[in-house]
Amino acid sequence: MKQKLADYGTETLLGIHAFIPEKEPDQYLYGLLSDYPNRGGKGFRPGLCIASCKAFGGKLKEAKFSAVALEMLHNAFLIHDDVEDESFYRRKKPTMHEATSRAIAINVGDMFNALSLSPLWRNRDLLGEKLSQRIFLEIQHLITESAEGQALELGWRKDNRCDLTETDYLRMILKKTCWYTCIHPIRIGALIGSKGSVKPDDFNRLGYFMGAAFQIQDDVLNLVGEESAYGKEIGGDIMEGKRTLMLIHLLLHCSASERRFIKGFLKIPILDRNLAEAKTILELMHDYGSITYAKTTSKYLAGAALKEFYSHFSHLEESEDKAFLESIILYMINRDY
């Protein structure tokens, strides 16, 4: 499974490089576009798109432009997210804004968004006008939902919301994570592979359960993973004040005095927060079973994803890509990086 992810990731990376112009300004823009993609990554989004296409009878070359657009958008989101979160590391290296400047990083992310339109335009020659338009609308919806989800998370942090529920969290990650990480990559791949004959909405529950399981496990790894493997600063989500499932669970179960302490910590500007106090919050998460609860929830969601997968893929012929899609669901919660 990891090898197939790597293979599809390599194909996508080559595609990204093909759409990056060799022109000026190189030092402050075009030369920086390869930075995040070249650092590696898991390649879930292009992998899901390509594998879904092939599972439904399509070919890799038919999905390549859509996969490239998805990964370009992903890297644009990462660059902007790192600025918004004031993160220090991404994929084991300083974030774009730490290595350059906040203004330059934002502009590089903007250019990635602009360049992602190029492979979508190329789809017209590859897939035809009608199917290309459907894929374009999928991408448009993906961007809209992701921006809305990011707005929720940023707004909660701005207003220091400490009254959130699990339902609030799941609604936020549906928008911020699930649509662009799993739902739309699967929908787009299936549309391409089936020549537009599938009903894309049939894959929404599958992609939601997969995306939610992925995001929760990613949040857990931020707290308990190994920094050398995870690639970001461990515990960074606490320092950044992200309303993860663990933090929400803790706030719902801790004592009134502990809640006041946590709320006070979250009220402080990110760069002024105390690491020792963040570690205290992490200890409270362990004490109240918040991390265990998140792991259990992630496994439950992955089980629901498997059920949805069998419902919508069992009628397809057996293939490496069909098996890959099944295995990636389990990988999402069993991975240690």
Secondary structure, 3 states (H helix, E strand, C coil): CHHHHHHHHHHHHHHHHHCCCCCCCCCCCHHHCCHHHHCCCCCHHHHHHHHHHHHCCCCHHHHHHHHHHHHHHHHHHHHHHHHHHCCCEECCEECHHHHCCHHHHHHHHHHHHHHCHHHHHHHHHHHCHHHHHHHHHHHHHHHHHHHHHHHHHHHHHHCCCCCCCHHHHHHHHHHHHHHHHHHHHHHHHHHHHCCCCCCHHHHHHHHHHHHHHHHHHHHHHHHHCCHHHHCCCCCHHHHHCCCCHHHHHHHHHCCHHHHHHHHHHHHCCHHHCCHHHHHHHHHHHHHCCHHHHHHHHHHHHHHHHHHHHHHHHCCCCCCHHHHHHHHHHHHHHHCCC
